[in-house]
């Protein structure tokens, strides 16, 4: 999804509505049709570039970061201190 597509999807929503991540995952083996949905608030945003083996920058990707509060805080702190 492109940033413009996300903005377009959200533009008609109430500006004070909460935004959550809904992570959908299978439960059990491949033959099982059960799923689980984990819901998390979006706590941050992180621009990210992966480097390929030759050191060239890949396309910019925007991560919406969510999860358990303590985990998100630890993750964002670790990323922030990685540049130090």
C-alpha positions in Angstrom: 0.0 0.0 0.0 1.2 3.5 -0.8 1.0 6.4 1.6 -1.4 8.1 -0.8 -3.7 5.0 -0.8 -3.8 5.0 3.0 -4.5 8.7 3.1 -7.3 8.2 0.5 -8.8 5.4 2.6 -8.8 7.5 5.7 -9.9 10.9 4.3 -13.6 10.2 4.8 -13.3 8.9 8.3 -14.0 11.1 11.4 -10.7 12.9 12.3 -11.1 11.9 16.0 -11.6 8.2 15.3 -8.9 5.8 16.8 -6.6 4.0 14.3 -5.7 0.4 15.1 -3.6 -2.3 13.5 -5.5 -5.5 13.1 -3.1 -8.4 12.6 -4.8 -11.4 11.1 -3.0 -14.8 11.4 -3.9 -18.5 11.0 -4.3 -20.7 14.1 -3.1 -24.2 13.9 -1.9 -26.1 10.8 -2.6 -25.3 7.2 -5.8 -27.4 7.1 -7.4 -25.4 9.9 -9.5 -22.5 8.8 -9.4 -20.8 12.2 -7.9 -17.3 12.5 -6.9 -15.0 15.3 -7.0 -11.2 15.2 -4.7 -9.1 17.4 -5.5 -5.4 17.7 -3.0 -2.7 18.5 -3.1 1.0 18.6 -0.7 2.8 16.2 1.9 4.2 18.5 4.4 5.5 16.0 5.7 5.7 12.5 9.1 4.7 11.2 10.6 5.4 7.8 12.7 2.3 6.8 15.1 1.4 4.0 16.6 -2.0 3.7 20.0 -2.2 2.1 20.7 -5.0 -0.4 23.9 -6.9 -0.5 25.7 -4.3 -2.6 24.8 -1.5 -0.2 22.3 0.1 -2.5 19.2 1.7 -0.8 15.9 -0.1 -1.5 12.6 1.6 -1.8 11.5 3.7 1.3 8.9 1.8 3.4 6.8 3.4 6.1 6.2 1.2 9.2 3.2 1.9 11.3 4.3 0.7 14.7 2.0 -0.8 17.3 2.0 -3.5 19.9 2.1 -3.8 23.7 3.1 -0.4 25.2 6.3 -1.6 26.8 7.4 -3.5 23.7 6.8 -0.5 21.4 8.6 1.9 23.7 11.6 -0.5 23.9 11.6 -1.0 20.1 11.5 2.8 19.4 14.2 3.5 22.0 16.4 0.8 20.4 15.9 2.2 16.9 16.6 5.7 18.1 19.8 4.7 19.9 20.9 2.7 16.9 21.9 5.9 15.1 24.0 7.1 18.1 
